[in-house]
Amino acid sequence: MSRILILGGSGFIGNALYKELAPFFDVHATFKTDNAAFEKNKHFHQFDYELESLDILLTNLKPKFIVTALRGNVTSLIRMHFEIAVYIEKNDCKIIFLSSANVFDRFSNYPSYEYDKTLSESIYGRFKIKIENELLRKPVSKYVICRIPMIYGVGSPRVNEIGAQLKLNEAIEVFSNVVINATHISKLVQQLHYIINRRRRGIFHLGSNNLIHHIDLVKDICEQLGHPDPLIKQVFDSNEDRHLAVLPKFNMLPKHLQLNIEDVVKSCGVL
């Protein structure tokens, strides 16, 4: 049974992925803040990437797959990923790096595909690009780069925030001229499960096959949650439509693992 280490197993994506993979693999995960439930689980390991080196954990566990699902201090995260890059080169394992659509946020006129040039004007996007570029120097058998758009679904931070704003009748901020694709957490962890199980390699765009304006997606989700007429605050960051979408084209997943925007909306709650 392959051993998998999820860095950031206490977070939203990491914990959902742990629950998806645990019945099928020897899955270990990290958490940072004291937590009695995680401390009782011998497959969870307390780890602070800002203060500790990952070497001891990797040496003890010897994982076949390292999934990085951490957020936080950019400098520390870059250092940690460079540590992993050295480790995978010397050991029989690979990294599954969860990247972002923001690696393309400088391009605005069209959606982006797997092998398009990355270029970002945001700190977050440039951070992801720096790690991607380091991994791309390794043999393709050593990495999977998963670029992920906005994530929705029941229990997701975005849907929870929308639900809270609807209850308080607060205005929900939307970017009216931004064209996006999206995903939901249930489909995302299934896709990652498939990529790991089938030993896929290279770059994957794990978003819906179709696009939508951000304002329309938020309105559709609100209607799905039982609020067909939400209070909306429109934000215009340009006069023209701006794309922030990562579409799959070359590394396609099987049909049952593909999704569209309608699936994303339905995943957010029952009408």
Salt bridges, closest charged atoms under 4 A:
GLU20 OE2 - HIS193 ND1 2.80
ASP26 OD2 - ARG3 NE 2.72
ASP26 OD1 - HIS28 NE2 3.27
ASP26 OD1 - HIS43 ND1 3.61
GLU50 OE2 - LYS32 NZ 3.30
GLU83 OE2 - ARG79 NH1 2.66
GLU89 OE1 - LYS138 NZ 3.11
ASP92 OD2 - LYS64 NZ 2.54
GLU132 OE1 - ARG147 NH2 2.78
GLU134 OE1 - ARG137 NH1 2.81
GLU134 OE2 - LYS138 NZ 3.88
GLU173 OE1 - LYS233 NZ 3.86
ASP237 OD2 - ARG242 NH2 2.92
ASP241 OD2 - HIS213 NE2 3.00
